[in-house]
Amino acid sequence: MTLVAPPPIPRAAGSLPLLGHAIQLIRDNLGFIASLRADYGPLVEITLRPAPVR
């Protein structure tokens, strides 16, 4: 049996420093989510706080 790693989850562009995607969500939450689905598919990572140090 061979295990294959799943593809990485795409990260949404447009995150602002210290705010992440919070501004987009406040302005038009359903429109923002719909645009993410259209651009990236059903699974996408967004940031709601400062990005963790990697």
VMD Tcl script that builds the backbone (N, CA, C; Angstrom):
set m [mol new atoms 162]
animate dup $m
set s [atomselect $m all]
$s set {name element resname resid chain x y z} {
  {N N MET 1 A 0.839 -1.165 0.000}
  {CA C MET 1 A 0.000 0.000 0.000}
  {C C MET 1 A 0.895 1.243 0.000}
  {N N THR 2 A 0.582 2.163 -0.898}
  {CA C THR 2 A 1.334 3.408 -1.002}
  {C C THR 2 A 0.456 4.567 -0.552}
  {N N LEU 3 A 0.969 5.350 0.377}
  {CA C LEU 3 A 0.236 6.521 0.849}
  {C C LEU 3 A 0.695 7.744 0.066}
  {N N VAL 4 A -0.261 8.542 -0.357}
  {CA C VAL 4 A 0.040 9.751 -1.097}
  {C C VAL 4 A -0.420 10.935 -0.261}
  {N N ALA 5 A 0.448 11.918 -0.124}
  {CA C ALA 5 A 0.103 13.108 0.654}
  {C C ALA 5 A -0.958 13.912 -0.086}
  {N N PRO 6 A -1.934 14.442 0.635}
  {CA C PRO 6 A -2.953 15.263 -0.022}
  {C C PRO 6 A -2.351 16.578 -0.510}
  {N N PRO 7 A -2.959 17.193 -1.501}
  {CA C PRO 7 A -2.428 18.491 -1.958}
  {C C PRO 7 A -2.598 19.543 -0.871}
  {N N PRO 8 A -1.748 20.550 -0.864}
  {CA C PRO 8 A -1.866 21.587 0.174}
  {C C PRO 8 A -3.143 22.409 -0.008}
  {N N ILE 9 A -3.655 22.939 1.096}
  {CA C ILE 9 A -4.839 23.796 1.053}
  {C C ILE 9 A -4.392 25.170 0.572}
  {N N PRO 10 A -5.048 25.728 -0.459}
  {CA C PRO 10 A -4.623 27.047 -0.944}
  {C C PRO 10 A -4.916 28.138 0.075}
  {N N ARG 11 A -4.053 29.132 0.129}
  {CA C ARG 11 A -4.213 30.268 1.040}
  {C C ARG 11 A -4.707 31.460 0.223}
  {N N ALA 12 A -5.758 32.099 0.680}
  {CA C ALA 12 A -6.339 33.236 -0.022}
  {C C ALA 12 A -5.392 34.429 -0.020}
  {N N ALA 13 A -5.312 35.108 -1.142}
  {CA C ALA 13 A -4.496 36.309 -1.263}
  {C C ALA 13 A -5.265 37.501 -0.698}
  {N N GLY 14 A -4.581 38.588 -0.455}
  {CA C GLY 14 A -5.227 39.815 -0.024}
  {C C GLY 14 A -5.290 40.024 1.470}
  {N N SER 15 A -4.552 39.255 2.228}
  {CA C SER 15 A -4.529 39.403 3.678}
  {C C SER 15 A -3.723 40.639 4.058}
  {N N LEU 16 A -4.255 41.437 4.959}
  {CA C LEU 16 A -3.571 42.646 5.419}
  {C C LEU 16 A -2.795 42.353 6.704}
  {N N PRO 17 A -1.648 43.016 6.901}
  {CA C PRO 17 A -0.907 42.821 8.144}
  {C C PRO 17 A -1.769 43.192 9.352}
  {N N LEU 18 A -1.715 42.401 10.367}
  {CA C LEU 18 A -2.429 42.558 11.639}
  {C C LEU 18 A -3.946 42.390 11.541}
  {N N LEU 19 A -4.525 42.466 10.364}
  {CA C LEU 19 A -5.974 42.330 10.214}
  {C C LEU 19 A -6.389 41.065 9.477}
  {N N GLY 20 A -5.488 40.518 8.709}
  {CA C GLY 20 A -5.834 39.339 7.926}
  {C C GLY 20 A -6.911 39.679 6.905}
  {N N HIS 21 A -7.925 38.842 6.797}
  {CA C HIS 21 A -9.035 39.044 5.872}
  {C C HIS 21 A -10.261 39.631 6.575}
  {N N ALA 22 A -10.095 40.155 7.776}
  {CA C ALA 22 A -11.222 40.645 8.568}
  {C C ALA 22 A -11.978 41.768 7.866}
  {N N ILE 23 A -11.276 42.677 7.200}
  {CA C ILE 23 A -11.943 43.804 6.530}
  {C C ILE 23 A -12.868 43.298 5.434}
  {N N GLN 24 A -12.401 42.351 4.616}
  {CA C GLN 24 A -13.233 41.792 3.550}
  {C C GLN 24 A -14.465 41.100 4.126}
  {N N LEU 25 A -14.293 40.404 5.237}
  {CA C LEU 25 A -15.418 39.716 5.864}
  {C C LEU 25 A -16.429 40.698 6.451}
  {N N ILE 26 A -15.961 41.798 7.017}
  {CA C ILE 26 A -16.873 42.789 7.597}
  {C C ILE 26 A -17.660 43.503 6.503}
  {N N ARG 27 A -16.990 43.859 5.410}
  {CA C ARG 27 A -17.647 44.609 4.333}
  {C C ARG 27 A -18.734 43.801 3.642}
  {N N ASP 28 A -18.418 42.569 3.238}
  {CA C ASP 28 A -19.367 41.739 2.486}
  {C C ASP 28 A -19.006 40.278 2.708}
  {N N ASN 29 A -19.457 39.723 3.828}
  {CA C ASN 29 A -19.016 38.377 4.185}
  {C C ASN 29 A -19.459 37.313 3.169}
  {N N LEU 30 A -20.691 37.333 2.737}
  {CA C LEU 30 A -21.144 36.313 1.783}
  {C C LEU 30 A -20.501 36.490 0.415}
  {N N GLY 31 A -20.341 37.720 -0.023}
  {CA C GLY 31 A -19.676 37.974 -1.300}
  {C C GLY 31 A -18.221 37.546 -1.273}
  {N N PHE 32 A -17.549 37.811 -0.150}
  {CA C PHE 32 A -16.145 37.420 -0.004}
  {C C PHE 32 A -16.003 35.901 -0.043}
  {N N ILE 33 A -16.848 35.203 0.692}
  {CA C ILE 33 A -16.796 33.740 0.707}
  {C C ILE 33 A -17.117 33.178 -0.674}
  {N N ALA 34 A -18.096 33.754 -1.355}
  {CA C ALA 34 A -18.450 33.287 -2.706}
  {C C ALA 34 A -17.290 33.507 -3.677}
  {N N SER 35 A -16.595 34.641 -3.548}
  {CA C SER 35 A -15.466 34.890 -4.443}
  {C C SER 35 A -14.317 33.918 -4.169}
  {N N LEU 36 A -14.111 33.569 -2.906}
  {CA C LEU 36 A -13.076 32.587 -2.580}
  {C C LEU 36 A -13.406 31.235 -3.191}
  {N N ARG 37 A -14.655 30.839 -3.104}
  {CA C ARG 37 A -15.063 29.550 -3.675}
  {C C ARG 37 A -14.864 29.547 -5.188}
  {N N ALA 38 A -15.190 30.657 -5.838}
  {CA C ALA 38 A -15.019 30.740 -7.291}
  {C C ALA 38 A -13.539 30.710 -7.681}
  {N N ASP 39 A -12.685 31.362 -6.880}
  {CA C ASP 39 A -11.260 31.455 -7.208}
  {C C ASP 39 A -10.451 30.220 -6.801}
  {N N TYR 40 A -10.773 29.638 -5.637}
  {CA C TYR 40 A -9.934 28.589 -5.070}
  {C C TYR 40 A -10.602 27.225 -4.950}
  {N N GLY 41 A -11.913 27.165 -5.020}
  {CA C GLY 41 A -12.619 25.903 -4.835}
  {C C GLY 41 A -13.264 25.833 -3.460}
  {N N PRO 42 A -13.735 24.659 -3.066}
  {CA C PRO 42 A -14.513 24.545 -1.834}
  {C C PRO 42 A -13.709 24.629 -0.537}
  {N N LEU 43 A -12.389 24.561 -0.611}
  {CA C LEU 43 A -11.570 24.587 0.600}
  {C C LEU 43 A -10.442 25.591 0.416}
  {N N VAL 44 A -10.401 26.597 1.294}
  {CA C VAL 44 A -9.377 27.638 1.210}
  {C C VAL 44 A -9.069 28.140 2.621}
  {N N GLU 45 A -7.832 28.549 2.848}
  {CA C GLU 45 A -7.418 29.060 4.154}
  {C C GLU 45 A -7.455 30.583 4.135}
  {N N ILE 46 A -8.091 31.176 5.153}
  {CA C ILE 46 A -8.083 32.624 5.317}
  {C C ILE 46 A -7.468 32.961 6.667}
  {N N THR 47 A -7.065 34.220 6.833}
  {CA C THR 47 A -6.423 34.660 8.068}
  {C C THR 47 A -7.328 35.649 8.779}
  {N N LEU 48 A -7.566 35.429 10.059}
  {CA C LEU 48 A -8.377 36.336 10.850}
  {C C LEU 48 A -7.575 36.974 11.976}
  {N N ARG 49 A -6.291 36.780 11.973}
  {CA C ARG 49 A -5.394 37.343 12.973}
  {C C ARG 49 A -4.014 37.443 12.328}
  {N N PRO 50 A -3.054 38.020 12.998}
  {CA C PRO 50 A -1.711 38.063 12.409}
  {C C PRO 50 A -1.215 36.654 12.080}
  {N N ALA 51 A -0.494 36.561 10.992}
  {CA C ALA 51 A 0.017 35.257 10.554}
  {C C ALA 51 A 0.997 34.708 11.585}
  {N N PRO 52 A 0.924 33.398 11.836}
  {CA C PRO 52 A 1.884 32.808 12.771}
  {C C PRO 52 A 3.291 32.817 12.182}
  {N N VAL 53 A 4.282 32.890 13.042}
  {CA C VAL 53 A 5.668 32.861 12.598}
  {C C VAL 53 A 5.979 31.437 12.173}
  {N N ARG 54 A 6.510 31.317 10.995}
  {CA C ARG 54 A 6.863 29.964 10.483}
  {C C ARG 54 A 8.329 29.835 10.320}
}
mol reanalyze $m
mol bondsrecalc $m
mol representation Tube
mol addrep $m
